[in-house]
Amino acid sequence: MTKGQEQITSALAHIARVAGDTSLEAAAQERLHSLRQDLEVLLEATFVKSALCVPFTAACNRTARDLEEAVRVDNDTGAKIVKLERAAKSLKEKSTGAGGVIIT
């Protein structure tokens, strides 16, 4: 498993723990479910298997960890979900490239 895949796996674990929290609204749970699906698909992306992905996968892992902490202390989870969505979107854009072509 590459470093990028490890970081995505860790992010998925953080998201799973947050999604299991019954205090979250249904809309937030749905957003987290969508994020999990996107990240699971990216696990096998060529970009994620390369060293170039590490800053992007690290951002996903870090924001997922921050989200889990925010849920634990009843902080603003909405803002943390938005940050995680942005990090995942950035990773997805880098992974798919323009027209599905990735230059490594």
C-alpha positions as CSV (number, residue, x, y, z in Angstrom):
1,M,0.0,0.0,0.0
2,T,1.4,3.4,-1.0
3,K,1.6,6.4,1.4
4,G,-1.3,8.0,-0.5
5,Q,-3.5,4.9,-0.1
6,E,-2.6,4.7,3.6
7,Q,-3.7,8.3,4.1
8,I,-7.0,7.8,2.3
9,T,-7.6,4.6,4.3
10,S,-7.0,6.6,7.5
11,A,-9.3,9.4,6.3
12,L,-12.0,6.8,5.5
13,A,-11.7,5.4,9.1
14,H,-12.1,8.9,10.5
15,I,-15.1,9.5,8.3
16,A,-16.7,6.2,9.2
17,R,-16.4,7.0,12.9
18,V,-18.0,10.4,12.4
19,A,-20.8,9.0,10.1
20,G,-21.6,6.5,12.9
21,D,-22.4,9.4,15.3
22,T,-26.1,9.6,15.7
23,S,-26.1,13.3,16.7
24,L,-25.3,14.3,13.1
25,E,-28.1,15.6,10.9
26,A,-29.3,13.4,8.0
27,A,-27.9,15.9,5.4
28,A,-24.4,15.8,7.0
29,Q,-24.5,12.0,7.1
30,E,-25.4,11.9,3.4
31,R,-22.6,14.3,2.5
32,L,-20.1,12.0,4.5
33,H,-21.5,9.0,2.7
34,S,-20.8,10.7,-0.7
35,L,-17.3,11.6,0.4
36,R,-16.6,8.1,1.5
37,Q,-17.7,6.7,-1.9
38,D,-15.5,9.3,-3.7
39,L,-12.4,8.5,-1.6
40,E,-13.0,4.7,-1.9
41,V,-12.9,5.0,-5.7
42,L,-9.7,7.1,-5.6
43,L,-7.9,4.4,-3.6
44,E,-7.0,2.6,-6.9
45,A,-6.3,5.7,-9.0
46,T,-2.9,5.9,-10.6
47,F,-2.3,9.3,-9.1
48,V,-2.9,8.0,-5.6
49,K,-0.4,5.3,-6.2
50,S,2.3,7.9,-7.0
51,A,4.3,10.0,-4.6
52,L,2.8,13.2,-6.2
53,C,-0.5,12.6,-4.4
54,V,0.9,12.8,-0.9
55,P,0.1,16.5,-0.2
56,F,-3.4,16.0,-1.4
57,T,-4.1,12.8,0.5
58,A,-2.5,14.2,3.6
59,A,-4.9,17.2,3.4
60,C,-7.8,14.7,3.2
61,N,-6.6,12.8,6.1
62,R,-5.9,15.9,8.2
63,T,-9.3,17.4,7.5
64,A,-11.1,14.1,8.3
65,R,-9.2,13.9,11.6
66,D,-10.2,17.5,12.3
67,L,-13.8,16.7,11.6
68,E,-13.7,13.7,13.9
69,E,-12.3,16.0,16.7
70,A,-15.0,18.6,16.0
71,V,-17.7,16.1,16.4
72,R,-16.2,14.8,19.6
73,V,-16.2,18.3,21.2
74,D,-19.4,19.5,19.6
75,N,-17.7,22.1,17.5
76,D,-18.8,23.5,14.1
77,T,-19.0,20.3,12.1
78,G,-20.6,22.0,9.1
79,A,-17.4,24.0,8.4
80,K,-15.2,20.9,8.9
81,I,-17.3,18.9,6.4
82,V,-16.9,21.7,3.8
83,K,-13.1,21.7,4.3
84,L,-13.1,17.9,3.8
85,E,-15.2,18.2,0.7
86,R,-12.8,20.8,-0.7
87,A,-9.8,18.5,0.1
88,A,-11.5,15.5,-1.5
89,K,-12.5,17.5,-4.6
90,S,-9.0,18.8,-5.0
91,L,-7.6,15.2,-4.8
92,K,-10.3,14.0,-7.3
93,E,-9.5,16.7,-9.8
94,K,-5.8,15.9,-9.6
95,S,-6.5,12.2,-9.9
96,T,-8.7,12.4,-13.0
97,G,-6.8,15.3,-14.7
98,A,-8.1,17.1,-17.8
99,G,-10.0,14.7,-20.0
100,G,-9.1,11.8,-17.7
101,V,-5.4,12.1,-18.6
102,I,-2.8,12.3,-15.8
103,I,0.7,13.5,-16.4
104,T,3.1,12.0,-13.8
